[in-house]
Amino acid sequence: MKYRVASIDAAQYPRLRITFDDGFSGIYDFSALIRENALFAPLKEPHLFSQVTIDQGGRRFGWALDD
């Protein structure tokens, strides 16, 4: 079975609450990735971090998915 991301909430920087279509949810902390990985460095800006989105199919989430 393939699960889809139903919702995502960035209310507590730098953590995301991710909820899947089966109701399972959890919190993922991006602190280490932002601090240690240059790819995630732009997310040091809370305003940008809060712009996380889910793609139309619910298969992935991220920032600037349409770019």
ABEGO torsion letter per residue (X at the ends): XBBBBABBBAABOABBBBBBAAGBBBBBBAAAAAAABAAAAAAABAAAAAABBBBAAGABBEBGAAX
